[in-house]
Amino acid sequence: MDELYKFTTYKERLEDAAASMYVAYLDYCENKGCWNKPTELHHSRGRNGKMLNLQIWWVALCSECLRKTHQDPNWARSVGLLCHKGEWLKAD
């Protein structure tokens, strides 16, 4: 299947394009001290409902930092890549 058509609606294609542009705009992973090129978009407070497109909570990470964020949430919280407990899916 062509990548352009993996989404079912025009809105989903626009959302994916915005996320891709955000990651492509940055030269370095947003994990402080990492100099890799970001390749992934991380939603630091979740991505359900309206949280999916709240760019204020987007973090562009390299694949290694994203993997570590998912494997070690306590580490991710300590360096600011993941919200603190109780803030998940809260917009403000």
VENUR-V574048 format. One record per run of one state. SS is the DSSP state (@ for helix, = for strand, . for the rest). FROM is the first residue (numbers start at 1). TO is the last residue. If there is no record, write none. Layout:
ss = <SS:SS>
from = <FROM:FROM>
to = <TO:TO>
This chain:
ss = <.:@:.:@:.:=:.:@:.:@:=:.:@:.:@:.>
from = <1:3:6:10:26:40:44:49:54:55:58:62:63:72:73:79>
to = <2:5:9:25:39:43:48:53:54:57:61:62:71:72:78:92>
